[in-house]
Amino acid sequence: MKNVVHARGDLPAMLIMFFFLALGLWQFLVAWKKLNGISLTGCPDRKYWTIAAGLLMIVISGSWYFSEPSHFAAPDVEGVETLVLLTLGILAATIAQFFLSFIFRITGISFARKKRVGLPVPEAGGTETVYVETDGLRVPALLMNPCETGDINVPVMLIHEYGGSREDLRGLATFLSSEGHASIAFDIDGHGMNPRGLSSPFMEITVEAMAETLVERTGSNEIVVVGVGMGGIAAVKCAGDREEVLHAVAVDPTAIAADGSCAVNALRELNILDVLVSAFKPPARHEPGTRVSLSKLIGGMKVPENIASGNVTVLSTAGTWLNSPESSTAAASKFHLGKPVFIEGSHYSLPGERSTRELILDIIRG
């Protein structure tokens, strides 16, 4: 049997060649489509490092395969056997790509990665969990009181991303509290512990109730709204709908195309952990229990297009992540909001970046 196999080529050798060949081609795909979430070379992705890594893998696969005559003995592997080996090689390379990117992400190992300094934990004021009643339902919210700074600063309402919860914004709320700003973060309709499902008009009743609660608890007649992703669209909508909103900050809001659809690419930030979390945590719930897509949710928000550009600031990622700079600029132009302010970071990391938090603080204080 051994003689027969070697007479037709070395099956394991060809499988190894296909594996490294496919892994090399994966790097080209990552660089081409900017799939930063499964990149092996850094965050944000380094295009030329990725291409170089892919070329190296392809060269290694060919060089090793043709280094020994036994690897490609004539007649070589043919027909169905070649197809099976090719399929197995692609499958193994795909698994390896996702697995390695996951390991690099959680261990901090990555080629050409920028070193990031961890954010210090600021001292915060008192934290309360409050329940705001809307249509007979009690919606939980995180109310962060300000530290004693001697100044009375404008309070802030925080709106989280699609599929998230109020806990995603606890860090930002703590930072604002340490700078003397009260804030409220809540689970939007269809998310987290909010008992309300998504219905029309989307989130308006809950947003109104939370804004009124913040005004009542702080005694301020003006508030600032900060939203992330889809929450950024909601913040922009608040600036156009509500008189008490002094300013809105949209942190990498979901880019909207000219036809009203979402102009985002979720694959760019794809990683194993996010996929698993998404699989076990439905991102949005409708009244009957069905899930609601991001596109449908954005389409139902009906953002006014007559918002004064001075009342809204759009912060967006400088790289091509969930949004791209081009799509973010086009979306801001659609609502006459002016050009976004581009800063470093991915869509999901942006709210936690020191530069983002400090920029939000500067905007709030005018």
C-alpha positions in Angstrom: 0.0 0.0 0.0 2.9 2.4 0.9 4.4 1.8 -2.6 1.1 2.5 -4.3 0.7 5.8 -2.3 4.2 7.0 -3.1 3.8 6.0 -6.7 0.9 8.4 -6.9 2.4 11.2 -4.8 2.6 12.0 -1.2 -1.0 12.7 0.0 0.0 14.4 3.3 2.5 16.6 1.5 -0.1 17.8 -1.0 -2.5 18.5 1.9 0.1 20.6 3.6 0.8 22.4 0.4 -2.9 23.2 -0.1 -3.1 24.3 3.6 -0.4 26.9 3.4 -1.4 28.0 -0.1 -5.0 28.6 1.2 -3.7 30.3 4.3 -1.6 32.6 2.2 -4.6 33.4 0.0 -6.6 34.2 3.1 -4.1 37.0 3.9 -4.8 38.5 0.4 -8.5 38.4 1.0 -8.1 40.0 4.5 -6.1 42.8 3.0 -8.4 43.3 0.0 -11.7 43.4 1.9 -10.1 44.9 5.1 -11.4 42.1 7.3 -9.6 43.5 10.3 -11.4 41.2 12.8 -9.7 38.1 11.5 -6.4 39.8 10.6 -3.2 38.2 11.9 -1.1 41.4 11.5 -2.6 44.0 13.8 -5.5 46.2 14.8 -6.3 48.1 12.7 -5.1 45.9 9.8 -1.7 46.6 8.1 -2.4 46.0 4.5 1.2 45.5 3.3 2.2 43.4 6.3 -0.7 41.2 5.5 0.2 40.9 1.8 3.8 40.1 2.8 2.7 37.4 5.2 0.5 35.9 2.5 3.3 35.9 -0.1 5.6 34.2 2.4 3.1 31.4 3.1 2.6 30.8 -0.6 6.3 30.7 -1.2 6.8 28.3 1.7 4.0 26.0 0.5 5.5 25.7 -3.0 9.2 25.5 -1.9 8.5 22.8 0.7 6.3 20.7 -1.7 8.9 20.7 -4.5 11.8 20.2 -2.1 11.5 16.4 -2.1 10.8 14.2 -5.1 8.7 11.9 -3.0 6.2 14.8 -2.5 5.3 14.9 -6.1 6.2 11.5 -7.4 4.8 10.7 -10.9 2.0 10.0 -11.5 0.8 12.6 -9.1 -2.4 12.7 -7.1 -5.2 13.1 -9.5 -9.0 13.6 -9.9 -11.2 13.1 -6.9 -8.3 12.7 -4.5 -6.9 16.2 -5.5 -10.3 17.8 -5.0 -10.7 16.2 -1.6 -7.2 17.3 -0.5 -7.9 20.9 -1.8 -11.2 21.0 0.1 -9.6 19.8 3.3 -6.7 22.2 2.9 -9.0 25.2 2.4 -11.2 24.1 5.4 -8.1 23.7 7.7 -6.7 27.0 6.6 -10.0 28.8 7.3 -10.2 27.3 10.8 -6.6 28.2 11.4 -7.2 31.8 10.2 -10.1 32.3 12.7 -8.4 30.5 15.5 -5.1 32.3 15.2 -6.8 35.7 14.9 -8.8 34.8 18.1 -5.6 33.8 20.0 -3.8 36.9 18.9 -6.7 39.1 19.9 -7.1 37.7 23.4 -3.3 37.4 24.2 -2.3 40.7 22.6 0.1 39.0 20.2 0.1 40.4 16.8 2.6 41.6 14.2 3.0 45.4 13.7 0.4 46.1 16.4 0.3 49.5 18.0 1.0 49.3 21.7 -2.0 50.7 23.6 -1.9 52.1 27.1 -4.7 50.9 29.4 -7.1 53.6 30.6 -6.9 54.4 34.3 -10.1 53.9 36.2 -11.3 57.4 37.2 -13.1 58.1 40.5 -16.8 58.2 39.9 -19.7 59.7 41.8 -22.6 57.6 43.2 -24.1 55.0 40.9 -27.8 54.1 40.9 -29.9 51.6 39.1 -33.2 53.4 38.5 -36.4 52.1 36.8 -38.3 54.4 34.5 -41.9 53.5 33.8 -43.2 53.7 30.3 -46.6 52.4 29.4 -46.8 50.4 32.6 -43.4 48.8 32.0 -40.3 49.4 34.1 -37.2 50.1 32.1 -33.9 49.8 33.9 -31.2 52.5 33.6 -27.8 53.3 35.0 -27.8 56.8 36.6 -24.2 58.0 37.3 -24.0 61.0 39.6 -21.1 63.5 39.1 -18.1 63.8 41.4 -17.9 67.0 43.4 -16.1 69.4 41.1 -17.6 72.7 42.2 -19.2 73.2 38.8 -22.7 72.5 37.5 -22.1 70.7 34.2 -24.6 69.7 31.5 -25.9 66.1 32.0 -25.5 63.5 29.4 -27.8 60.8 28.0 -25.9 57.8 26.6 -27.4 55.4 24.0 -25.7 52.1 23.2 -25.1 50.2 20.0 -27.4 47.7 18.3 -27.1 44.4 20.1 -25.6 46.0 23.2 -26.7 47.2 26.6 -26.3 50.0 29.1 -23.3 48.2 30.6 -21.3 48.8 27.4 -21.3 52.5 28.3 -20.5 52.2 32.0 -16.8 53.1 31.3 -17.8 56.3 29.4 -20.3 57.2 32.1 -17.7 56.8 34.8 -15.3 59.0 32.9 -17.9 61.7 32.5 -18.8 61.4 36.2 -15.2 62.0 37.2 -15.3 65.2 35.1 -18.4 66.4 36.8 -21.1 65.3 34.4 -24.2 63.3 35.5 -25.3 60.7 33.0 -27.9 58.1 32.3 -27.4 55.0 30.2 -30.3 52.6 29.6 -31.2 49.5 27.6 -33.0 50.6 24.5 -36.2 48.8 23.4 -35.6 45.2 22.4 -32.2 45.0 24.2 -30.8 43.9 27.5 -33.2 43.9 30.4 -35.7 46.3 28.8 -39.1 44.6 28.8 -40.3 46.6 25.8 -40.0 45.1 22.4 -39.3 47.0 19.3 -42.4 48.7 17.9 -43.2 51.8 15.9 -42.3 54.5 16.7 -38.9 53.0 17.5 -37.5 53.8 20.9 -39.1 57.3 21.0 -41.2 56.7 24.1 -38.3 55.3 26.0 -35.8 58.0 24.9 -38.3 60.7 25.9 -38.8 59.1 29.3 -35.1 58.8 29.9 -34.5 62.4 28.9 -37.2 63.6 31.2 -35.7 61.5 34.1 -32.3 63.0 33.5 -33.7 66.6 33.5 -35.7 65.9 36.6 -32.9 64.3 38.6 -30.3 67.0 37.7 -32.5 70.1 37.5 -30.9 71.0 34.2 -33.0 72.3 31.3 -30.4 71.2 28.8 -28.8 67.8 28.1 -26.2 66.4 25.7 -26.9 63.1 24.0 -24.0 60.7 23.1 -24.7 57.6 21.0 -22.6 54.8 19.6 -23.3 53.1 16.2 -27.1 52.8 15.9 -27.3 54.8 19.1 -25.5 57.5 17.3 -28.3 57.7 14.8 -30.8 57.9 17.7 -28.6 60.8 19.2 -28.8 62.6 15.9 -32.6 62.1 15.8 -32.8 63.5 19.4 -31.0 66.7 18.2 -33.7 67.2 15.6 -36.7 66.2 17.7 -36.1 67.5 21.3 -35.7 71.1 22.4 -33.7 70.3 25.6 -30.9 68.7 23.6 -28.1 71.2 23.5 -25.8 69.0 21.4 -25.5 65.4 20.1 -22.4 63.4 19.6 -22.6 60.4 17.3 -19.7 58.0 17.8 -19.2 56.1 14.5 -22.9 56.0 13.7 -24.2 53.4 11.4 -23.6 54.7 7.9 -26.7 55.1 5.8 -26.7 54.9 2.0 -28.6 57.2 -0.2 -31.5 54.7 -0.4 -31.8 54.6 3.4 -30.2 51.1 3.7 -27.2 50.4 6.0 -23.8 50.9 4.4 -21.8 48.7 6.8 -19.8 45.6 6.5 -19.9 43.4 9.6 -17.2 41.0 8.3 -14.6 43.7 8.8 -14.7 43.2 12.5 -15.6 39.5 12.6 -14.0 37.4 15.2 -14.8 34.1 16.9 -15.8 35.7 20.2 -18.3 38.1 18.6 -19.8 35.3 16.5 -20.4 33.2 19.6 -21.8 36.1 21.6 -24.1 37.0 18.7 -25.3 33.4 18.4 -26.4 33.2 22.0 -27.6 36.8 22.5 -30.3 37.9 20.0 -29.4 41.5 19.0 -32.9 42.9 19.0 -36.4 41.7 20.0 -39.7 42.5 18.4 -43.0 42.5 20.4 -44.0 39.0 19.2 -40.5 37.7 20.0 -39.0 37.8 16.5 -35.6 39.4 15.8 -35.3 42.7 14.1 -32.4 43.4 11.7 -30.2 46.6 12.0 -31.4 47.7 8.5 -35.1 47.5 9.5 -34.4 49.3 12.8 -32.5 52.1 11.1 -35.2 52.4 8.5 -37.9 52.9 11.1 -36.1 55.6 13.0 -36.9 58.4 10.4 -34.1 60.8 11.2 -35.1 64.4 10.2 -32.9 65.9 7.5 -33.2 69.5 8.7 -31.0 69.3 11.8 -28.7 72.3 12.4 -25.2 71.1 11.6 -23.8 73.0 14.6 -25.9 70.9 17.0 -24.3 67.5 16.0 -20.8 66.2 16.0 -20.0 63.0 14.2 -16.9 61.0 15.3 -15.9 58.2 13.1 -13.1 55.6 12.6 -10.2 56.8 10.4 -9.7 53.3 9.1 -12.1 51.0 7.2 -13.9 49.0 9.8 -17.6 48.4 10.2 -18.0 51.7 8.5 -15.5 53.2 6.0 -14.5 56.9 5.9 -16.2 57.3 2.6 -19.5 55.8 3.8 -19.4 57.8 7.0 -18.8 61.1 5.1 -21.6 60.3 2.7 -24.0 59.5 5.5 -23.1 62.7 7.4 -23.6 64.7 4.2 -27.1 63.1 3.7 -28.2 64.7 6.9 -26.3 67.9 6.3 -24.1 67.3 9.4 -20.8 68.4 8.0 -17.6 66.3 7.7 -17.0 63.7 10.5 -14.1 64.0 12.8 -11.9 60.9 12.1 -10.0 59.3 14.9 -8.0 56.1 15.3 -9.7 52.9 16.5 -12.2 50.3 15.4 -15.9 50.6 15.6 -16.1 48.5 18.8 -13.0 49.9 20.5 -13.8 53.6 19.8 -16.0 54.3 22.8 -13.2 53.1 25.1 -10.4 55.0 23.5 -8.8 57.7 25.7 -8.8 60.1 22.7 -12.5 59.5 22.0 -13.5 60.2 25.6 -11.5 63.3 25.9 -12.8 64.6 22.5 -16.4 63.9 23.7 -15.7 65.9 26.9 -14.3 68.8 24.8 -17.4 68.8 22.6 -19.8 68.7 25.6 -18.1 71.7 27.1 -18.2 73.6 23.8 
